[in-house]
Amino acid sequence: MMKRNISSSIFYTVALALVLLLGSQASQAFVTIGVSINVAPPELPVYEQPAVPGPGYMWTPGYWAWSADAGSYYWVPGTWVEAPQPGYLWTPGYWGWNDGLYVWNGGYWGTHIGFYGGVNYGFGYGGHGYEGGYWDHGAFQYNSAYSNVRGNTQITNVYNKTVINNTTVNNVSFNGGTGGVHAQATTEEVAAQHEQHLPPVAAQVQHEQGASHNPALLASANHGHPPIAATARPAVFTGAGVVAAHGATPVSHTAEVAPHATGSTAGSGGAPAHVTPTAPAHVNTGAPALVPGTPGASGGPPHGTVPAAKIQHTGPPAGTPPPKAPPAKAPPREPREEHGSEPR
């Protein structure tokens, strides 16, 4: 009897360790730290925010991730995600310049917003903190100045407050270096970084996996204007609630993508077996656009146009057509990845 109990104890201990290991690997695959690229990420596209699908959903801004398989950045659409538990907020990841390379710093859930490079992702993420809402006794209060709550009768906790700051309006997607955002963490953000964090939820991992296998989201294909810029729900890339970037060319074909090991530096493997990129619905919800510092407006050119690129790339990704921006004076370098341990 004692032998059987000991055997059962060992079995459950091993099973628990395996579950924890797999969970850790999945989260670390999404939040890779120390992966470096010598090519600057494109500018952030301009797009509208789809309506929040229900109470408790938090906005997670879109971002550029890197695919080693394709040798190109790809766009991970902004989307609404259910918080892992009440009281938790999402701190976005960001690319940071470090000794000639662009290093990805992964995002996380926490009770306070940490440093996300000063990058102005819009929709309440103006570079520091979050103005899209706050938690109050287990219920999230949505700020309609930055969160699209129109038309959803389930959302009753709503207020309106516009925050005026001196943030420079631009679409720069990385911190530091030439052309990057020059911002440093505040005392509060440093403290938040040392608090207990939760990794991205499973829906976020699946969302990034799907984006990594969608050819239309590669920067080499959309030239910085993804046809799927934001979605109402994670990993749902077609139908209602899908929004294209301003100036994007809709996908006019369908294609089945065979599953393969991902090369994402900011994501994980195991995408759905088939991804069918189709023309997204061009939904103009009247929601706040991706505009730093200006709620309810794009802060950029008129609808359908995109400003000229301001970021000078050190060289195009291998095997991709040259960018439209004027070539750099220095000879282009081949993109490369370097893995290391980069503190957040």
N, C-alpha and C positions, 0 to 999 in steps of 0.2 A: 504493500500500500504506500509505504513511504517512498519506494523507488518510483512508483507511478506518479506520485505528486512531484517529485524532483524532476522527472522527465517532462511533465506538463509545464512546470515552471520554466525549465530551460527553453521549451518550444515557444512559449508566449514571449519570453524575453528576446529570443532571436527574431521572432515575427515583429515585435515592436521596434526593435533596432532597424530592421529592414524597412519598415514603413517610414520611420524618421529619416533614414538615409535617402530613400527615394524622394520624400518630400523636400528634403534639403537640396538635393540635386536639381529638382525642378525649379525651385525658387532661385537657386544660384545661377541656373542657366539663363533665367530671365534677367536677373540683376547682376550681370557680369561686371566686375570692377577690375580695371587694370588692362583691358583690351584697348590697344592704341592704333590709330589710323593716321597716315600722314596726308590725308586729303580732307579738307574742311567739309562739314555737312552743308547741304544747301540751305537757303533761307527758309523760314517757316512760311508755308502757304497761307493765303487768306481764305477764310471760309466761314459760313454761318454755323451756329451751334444747333443741333437737332433738339427737339423738345425732350425734357426729362421723362422717362417712361413710367416713373412711379416714385412714391416716397422712399427715402433712404438711399437713393442712387446718388453717387458722387461723380462729378466731372473729372475725367482724367485726360489731360491734353494730349494731342497727337505729337509725335516726335519722329526724327530720322534715326533708324537703326542701320547697322551695317551687315551686309551679306557677303561672306567670304566666297561662297559658291558663285555668286553673280559678279563679284568684284564691284559692287555698287551699293550706295545707300538705298534704303527703301523706306517708304512712309508707313508708319503705324498710325492709323486714323484715331483721332480723338473719340472718346466714347463715354457713355454713362455706365458706371459699375456700382453694384451694391457694396457698401462698406462691409468689411469683415465683421465688425461689431460696432454698436453705437459709440459715439465719442471719438472715432478714429477718422483722420483726415489723410489725404493723399499728397505726399511730397513728390513732385515729378523728378525723373532723372534728367541729366544734362550732360552735354559734351564740354569738356574743359581742356584748354591748351596747356600742355606740359612738356617743356623742353623739345619743341619742334613736332610734337604729336598731339592728336586729339584723343582724349581719354574719356570713356563713358563711365559716368557715375550713376548707378541705378537708383530708381525711386523706391519708396517704401511707405507703409501705413504707420501713423503714429498719432498721438493725442495732440501734437503741435506740429506746425509746418516747419520743416528744416530748410536748409539752403539748397536752392536749385539753380545756382549759377547766375542769378540775376536775369535769366532769360525771360522775356515777356511772352508767355504762352497765350495770353489773353483769357477772357472769360473768368476774371477774378484772380488769375495768376499773373500779376503785373510785374514780377521780378523778385518781390519779397512778400511772403505771407500769402493769404488767400482771402479774397473779399466776396466770394460767391455764396457764402452762408456760414452758419455755425450750428453746433449742437446745443440743444437746450432740453435737459431732462429726458434724454433718450430720443428726442425728435429733432430732425434737421430742419433748420429755418433757412429757406432759400431767398437770396437777394436777387430780386427780379432785374436789377440793373446789370447783372452779369450772368444770370442763369435763366435759360429759356424755360419758363414754367407755363407758357401760354397754352391754353386749350386742354390742360390736364386738370380735371375736376378733383382728382385725388390729392392734389397738392394744395393744402390749406394753410400751411405755415409759410407765409410769404411776407416779405417786407421790401422796401426799396431804399437803397442808400448808395449814392455815388461817391466814390473816394477820389479826391483830387491829389495827384502826386506829381513829382517833377521827372518822372521816367521818360526817357527819350523814346519816341515812337519809331520803332523799326522792327524788322522781322529777323534779326540776327539769331541764329540757333545755337551759338556756343559761347563759352566764357573764356576771356583772355586771348592773348595773341593779337596779331594784326587783324583788324576788322571785327574782333569779338567784343562781347559785353564786358566792360571792366567794372566788376562788382565783387565785393567781399562779404563774407557771412557776418551778420550782426551777432551781438552777444546772445540774443534770444535764439537765433538759428543754430549757433554753436551748441547751446544747451539742449535744443531739440534733437540734435544729431546724436547726443549721448543718452537719450531716453530709450525705453524699450520700443522696438519696432516690430511690425509684422510684414512678411514678404508679400509680393503681389498675389492676389487670389487666383484661383484656377481659371476663372473667366478671362483675366488679363493675360495669362500665359497662353491660353488658346487663341485669344485675339491677336497677339503678336505672331504666333505660329502661322495663323491663316494669312496674315499680311506678308510674311516672309516668303510665301509660296505663290503670291499673286503677282504675275509679271507686270501688270498695269501699275503697280505701286513702286516699282523700281525707279529711282531717279534717272537712270540711264534711258528709261522709256518715257517718263512723263516730264523730264527736264525741270523738275521742281514743282510741277503743278498736278498733283495726284487727282485722278478722277473720282477716287473715294477718299475724301478728306476727313470725314467724320461719320459716325454711325450712332443710332439711338441705343443700340445694345451691342455688347461685345461679340465679336466673331460673326456678326450678321452683316454681310457686305453687299446685299442686294435688297431691293424693295423699299418700302416706306421708311423714312428716317435716315436714309443714306444721302449724304450731301457731298457734292463735288467742290473742289477748290475753284476760286475765281480764275478764269482763263484756262481751265483744264479742258482737254479733249476727251469726250466720253469714249469708253471702250465700245467698239462697234462689232466685236467678235466674241465668240465663246471658245474656251479652250480648257481641256482637262489637264491638270498638272499631276503627274505621277508623284506619289510621296517619295521623299528622299531625305537624307540627313540634312538638317539645317546648318547653315554656316553663319547664322546670326550671332553677332557679338553681344547684342542686347536682348537676345531671345533664346528660346529653347527648341528642341527638335520635336518630331512627331506631329506634323501638321495633319489636318484631315486628308483622307485619301484623295479627294477630288476638290479642286477649287475652280469655280466657274466665274471668271470676271465678266460681268455684264455692265451695260450702261447704267449708272446709278441714277436715281431720281433726283432731278435738280430741284430740290425743295427749298423754297425761299420762305422760311418761317417768320422772318422779321426778327429773328433772334439776334443777340449781340454777335458781332463778327469778331474774328481773331484780330483784335486791335489793341495794342498796348495802350493803356491809359485812357481810352475813349469808349465808354460803354455805349452799345447800340449802333456803332458805326464801324466801318472797316478800317478807317485810319489810313487806307491805302488809296490806290487809283480807283476810278469808276468800275462798276461791276463788269467783268469780262476782260479786264486788263490786269497785268501784273507788272510791278516795277522791275527795272533792270537789276540784275544781280549785283550785289555790293561786295560779295565775298570772293576773293581771289583764290582759286584752288591751286594747290601746289602741283597738281597733275591729275589727269583723268584716270578713273579706275581702269584697270587692264581689260581690254576687249570691249570697251564701250565707246560710242561715238564721242567726238570732242564736244565740249560744252559750247553754248552760244556766246558766252562772254568772251571778250578779247583774250587771246593767249597770254600767259605770263611771260615775262622777259627771260626768266631763268629756264633752263631745259626742264621739261616735266619729269617727275619721278614716278616710278611705278608704286601704286598703293601697296602697303604692307601692313601686316598685323603684328603686334608685339604683345605678349602676355606677361603680366607682372602683377605685383600687389600694389595697388594705388589706394591709399587711405581716402575715405570719403571726406 
